[in-house]
Amino acid sequence: MNNILEFPWWKKQLLTLEEASIYYGIGEKNMRRLVRNLDDELLVRIGAKTLVKKDKFMEYLNDKVTVI
């Protein structure tokens, strides 16, 4: 067993694309398509890794996406 503290991903402020797709109920492929063209205000890019700012992305979804 390693000594790394494991913080629950649903409490994080930055989510990986896999975590974000689970959290928001969006398929991972669609999540990748969504973030491809988003502002850096909603994302943090570290090398090839993209992290989603959870609160900002939720605001974006509430403002931009409508459900029929």
C-alpha positions in Angstrom: 0.0 0.0 0.0 1.4 3.4 -0.9 1.4 6.4 1.4 -0.1 8.8 -1.2 -3.2 10.6 0.1 -6.0 9.8 -2.3 -8.4 12.7 -2.7 -11.8 11.8 -4.0 -12.0 13.0 -7.6 -15.5 14.4 -7.2 -14.1 16.9 -4.7 -11.4 18.2 -7.0 -11.6 21.5 -8.7 -9.7 20.3 -11.7 -10.9 17.1 -13.4 -9.2 15.0 -16.1 -11.3 14.4 -19.2 -12.2 10.9 -18.0 -13.3 12.2 -14.6 -15.2 15.1 -16.1 -17.1 12.8 -18.5 -18.2 10.7 -15.5 -19.1 13.7 -13.4 -21.1 15.5 -16.0 -22.6 12.3 -17.6 -21.1 13.0 -21.0 -19.3 10.4 -23.0 -15.6 10.7 -23.0 -15.4 11.0 -26.8 -18.0 13.8 -26.7 -16.1 15.5 -23.8 -13.0 15.5 -25.9 -14.9 17.1 -28.8 -16.4 19.7 -26.5 -13.1 20.8 -24.9 -11.2 20.9 -28.2 -12.6 24.4 -29.0 -13.1 25.8 -25.5 -11.3 28.8 -24.0 -8.4 28.4 -21.6 -10.7 30.1 -19.1 -12.4 26.7 -18.7 -9.4 24.5 -19.1 -5.8 24.0 -17.8 -3.4 22.4 -20.3 -0.3 20.9 -18.9 1.7 19.4 -21.8 -0.6 16.9 -23.5 -2.8 16.7 -20.4 -6.1 18.7 -20.3 -7.9 19.4 -17.1 -11.4 20.9 -16.8 -12.1 23.6 -14.3 -15.2 22.0 -12.6 -17.1 25.1 -11.5 -16.4 27.2 -14.7 -17.3 24.2 -16.9 -20.6 23.8 -15.0 -21.4 27.5 -15.6 -20.6 27.0 -19.3 -22.9 24.0 -19.6 -25.7 25.9 -17.8 -25.4 28.9 -20.1 -24.7 27.3 -23.5 -26.3 23.9 -23.5 -30.1 23.5 -23.8 -31.9 20.2 -23.3 -35.0 19.5 -25.3 
